[in-house]
Amino acid sequence: MKRKFLFIFISSLAVVLGIGFYAEGAFWRGFLGDVMIVILLFSFFNVMVIQPAWRGAIAALILSFVAETFQYFHLVDFLGIENKFIRVVVGTHFDWLDIIAYTLGFFICLVMGGNIKRVSYRR
């Protein structure tokens, strides 16, 4: 099971880095990047410690919401943080679409973790 999450982690890290270095546009960087960050966090948590998988998904969602809350209150500006790396990791701009992206990423994590089963209809 951990191999599955390690594969997801490495794959999502490659996608996040690719988006960060090469993607242009609001959809790629602003929306898809946020969805992928939740998947990256989810897979990292499940590689390290959190089991069952849905707990990793919830932890990733909560951490994402906390980071967005910090952005809403301009925490990096309030604390006077000028380190570019920290400003990029924490973020500096609040956007409601980020909340939607994080939530979508959360549901994708639940599917990848096997917590949402296909519904079969019998006739």
Secondary structure, DSSP 4 states (H G I P E B T S, - for coil): -HHHHHHHHHHHHHHHHHHHHH--SIIIIIIIHHHHHHHHHHHHHHHHT--SHHHHHHHHHHHHHHHHHHHHTTHHHHTT---HHHHHHH-S---HHHHHHHHHHHHHHHHHTT-SPPP----
